[in-house]
Amino acid sequence: MSHRFVLLIIINSIFLLFLHAFADTGRGLMASRDISPNSIVISIPERFIISTKSVAECAIKDYIIKYKSGVRLSPLEALAFFVMYEKSLGLNSTWFPYLNMLPSAYSLLHLWSDDELELLPTFISSSVSCQKQDVKCSYEKIKKVIMLMCNQQVISESQIEIHFNFYLFQWALSTLMTRSVYMKQKISYNWLTADADVCALVPFLDMFNHSPAAKMAAGFNEHNQHYEIKTFDSFKKFDQVFITYGSHDNTNLLINYGFLWPDNPNDCVMIQFGLFFF
């Protein structure tokens, strides 16, 4: 499948989009020709999408099922574990061409130290502190599955230290937080929790940058079994093609995506009424 993935990128690059490093936003997607409103700017087949369906078809599923602690993994935790596992396989992973393109580090607030978080407003730091605790709890659940695999000699202790440590779990989870799309899964798996199973990684599509002004529609096309994005904007050749990640204020963007948008029309200010005296 890896050579098909490369071919997919080439096809998109030749006919409509190609990767480019922009001075203001960094890596993004540039139009290779003029794009008119109501155009499908990208269409990715389901077989190139990472979702819990991918987990169900992977060897780690058996060990997630065998995990007998009484606490199942959530769909998001299972996806993060899948990304870690495939990353550990290196060139032997079907997903290597995609995983190798991902950032090596992220700027999300849950990666900050406690001392750094104290510099932020309380309403942000308290939210991130809770998020950090959730991340630690999730890793403890996944670590038990990892140890089960180690006990059955599927992976070694040295592999755990190199490929399945807490830092790499944070990286995998950050990848999902910043790059996944909303895609409700058609099948629910009883070996995962009942949490909403709506996250998926769509290679190449996740190279789009955000603009609150972008007008577009995105979703899975049941007719052709592709995830597609339609733009309602027009773009000139060599323009950066933007999509919107949603109507997020800067606090939401900072916590969940790791960046701010200047003059964000969706921005708001948190007012703590307890600080005012009448």
FENWO-V76033 format. One record per backbone hydrogen bond with DSSP energy under -1.0 kcal/mol. CO is the residue of the C=O (numbers start at 1). NH is the residue of the N-H. E is the energy in kcal/mol with one decimal. If there is no record, write none. Layout:
# FENWO-V76033
co = [CO CO]
nh = [NH NH]
e = [E E]
This chain:
# FENWO-V76033
co = [1 2 3 4 5 6 7 8 9 10 11 12 12 16 18 20 22 26 28 29 30 31 35 39 42 44 45 46 50 51 51 52 53 55 58 60 61 62 73 74 75 76 77 78 79 80 81 82 83 84 87 89 90 93 95 96 98 108 109 113 114 116 117 121 121 122 124 125 126 127 128 129 130 131 132 133 134 135 136 137 138 139 140 141 142 143 144 145 146 147 148 149 150 156 157 158 159 160 165 166 167 168 169 170 171 172 173 174 175 176 181 189 196 197 198 200 201 202 203 204 205 209 211 215 217 219 221 225 226 227 228 229 229 230 231 235 236 239 243 246 249 250 251 252 253 253 253 261 264 272 273]
nh = [5 6 7 8 9 10 11 12 13 14 15 16 17 32 30 28 26 22 20 241 18 238 235 231 229 227 48 49 201 54 55 56 57 58 61 64 65 66 193 78 79 80 81 82 83 84 85 86 87 88 90 92 93 96 99 100 101 111 112 117 118 119 120 124 125 126 128 129 130 131 132 133 134 135 136 137 138 139 140 141 142 143 144 145 146 147 148 149 150 151 152 154 153 160 161 162 163 164 169 170 171 172 173 174 175 176 177 178 179 180 200 192 198 185 183 181 50 206 205 207 208 243 214 232 230 228 225 46 221 44 219 41 42 217 38 35 239 31 211 248 253 254 255 256 257 258 259 264 267 275 276]
e = [-2.2 -2.1 -2.1 -2.6 -2.0 -2.2 -2.6 -2.3 -2.5 -2.8 -2.2 -2.1 -3.0 -3.1 -2.9 -2.7 -1.8 -2.6 -2.2 -2.9 -1.7 -2.8 -2.5 -2.5 -1.9 -2.9 -1.8 -2.1 -2.5 -1.2 -1.3 -2.3 -1.0 -1.7 -1.5 -2.0 -2.3 -1.6 -2.1 -2.6 -2.1 -2.3 -2.4 -2.3 -2.4 -2.2 -2.8 -2.9 -2.2 -2.0 -1.1 -1.9 -1.9 -1.5 -2.8 -2.6 -1.6 -1.6 -1.9 -2.2 -1.5 -1.4 -1.8 -1.2 -2.7 -2.8 -2.4 -2.3 -1.7 -1.8 -2.9 -1.9 -2.1 -2.2 -2.0 -2.2 -2.3 -2.2 -2.0 -1.6 -2.2 -2.9 -1.1 -1.0 -2.4 -2.6 -1.7 -2.1 -2.1 -2.8 -1.4 -3.1 -1.9 -1.7 -1.9 -1.7 -3.6 -1.3 -1.7 -2.6 -2.0 -2.5 -2.8 -2.5 -2.2 -1.7 -2.5 -2.3 -1.8 -1.6 -1.3 -1.7 -1.0 -2.1 -3.5 -2.8 -2.7 -1.5 -1.6 -1.7 -1.7 -2.3 -1.5 -3.1 -3.0 -2.7 -1.8 -2.0 -3.6 -2.7 -1.9 -2.2 -1.1 -2.4 -2.2 -3.2 -2.4 -2.8 -1.9 -2.0 -2.3 -2.6 -2.5 -2.7 -2.2 -1.4 -1.0 -1.1 -1.7 -2.1 -1.8]
